[in-house]
Amino acid sequence: MDDFNAWLSHGYVMGWCGPAVCDTHDGIPMSETELAEFDDGGDPCLHILRLYEDQEHKKSIEEDHSPSIWRAINNGL
């Protein structure tokens, strides 16, 4: 877990990502511009990285969410 925390911390310090938040309890982080676009009926694309607890959790999520699989394949992952 230390490697992941170091990786996430580095991304945060460099300005590449925000901290991990919960969509259910915190909502999706949006700028005022994105929120206004959404409120006006627009569809801003917000890229989300799902954090897995372990390999079993990853497997269970990907079994029920095909976009996680095909987006990974399309990005060479």
C-alpha positions as CSV (number, residue, x, y, z in Angstrom):
1,M,0.0,0.0,0.0
2,D,2.9,2.4,0.6
3,D,3.8,2.3,-3.1
4,F,0.2,3.3,-4.0
5,N,0.1,6.0,-1.4
6,A,3.4,7.4,-2.7
7,W,2.1,7.3,-6.3
8,L,-1.2,9.0,-5.3
9,S,0.7,11.6,-3.2
10,H,3.1,12.4,-6.1
11,G,0.2,12.8,-8.5
12,Y,-1.5,15.2,-6.0
13,V,1.6,17.3,-5.4
14,M,2.2,17.5,-9.1
15,G,-1.4,18.7,-9.7
16,W,-2.3,15.6,-11.8
17,C,-5.1,14.4,-9.6
18,G,-7.2,15.2,-6.6
19,P,-7.5,13.2,-3.4
20,A,-9.7,10.1,-3.4
21,V,-13.3,11.1,-2.6
22,C,-16.5,9.1,-2.4
23,D,-19.1,9.8,-5.2
24,T,-21.9,8.6,-3.0
25,H,-21.1,10.8,0.0
26,D,-19.0,13.6,-1.5
27,G,-20.3,13.9,-5.0
28,I,-18.2,14.2,-8.2
29,P,-15.7,17.0,-7.9
30,M,-16.6,19.6,-10.6
31,S,-15.4,23.1,-11.5
32,E,-18.0,25.9,-11.6
33,T,-17.8,25.8,-15.4
34,E,-18.5,22.0,-15.5
35,L,-21.3,22.4,-13.0
36,A,-22.9,25.2,-15.0
37,E,-22.6,23.1,-18.2
38,F,-24.2,20.1,-16.4
39,D,-27.0,22.3,-14.9
40,D,-27.7,23.7,-18.4
41,G,-28.3,20.2,-19.8
42,G,-24.8,19.7,-21.1
43,D,-22.8,16.5,-20.6
44,P,-19.2,17.3,-19.4
45,C,-17.1,14.2,-19.5
46,L,-15.4,13.8,-16.1
47,H,-12.7,11.1,-15.9
48,I,-12.9,9.0,-12.7
49,L,-10.3,6.5,-11.4
50,R,-11.9,3.7,-9.3
51,L,-9.8,2.6,-6.4
52,Y,-9.8,-1.1,-5.6
53,E,-9.3,-2.7,-2.2
54,D,-7.6,-5.8,-3.6
55,Q,-7.6,-8.1,-6.7
56,E,-10.9,-9.8,-5.7
57,H,-12.6,-6.4,-5.4
58,K,-11.2,-5.4,-8.8
59,K,-12.5,-8.6,-10.3
60,S,-16.0,-8.1,-8.8
61,I,-16.2,-4.5,-10.1
62,E,-15.1,-5.4,-13.6
63,E,-17.5,-8.3,-13.8
64,D,-20.4,-5.8,-13.5
65,H,-18.9,-2.8,-15.3
66,S,-17.9,-3.6,-18.9
67,P,-16.7,0.0,-19.6
68,S,-13.9,-0.6,-17.0
69,I,-12.8,-3.5,-19.2
70,W,-13.1,-2.0,-22.7
71,R,-11.6,1.4,-21.6
72,A,-8.6,-0.4,-20.2
73,I,-8.2,-2.4,-23.4
74,N,-8.6,0.7,-25.6
75,N,-5.8,2.4,-23.5
76,G,-3.4,-0.5,-23.8
77,L,-3.7,-1.5,-20.1
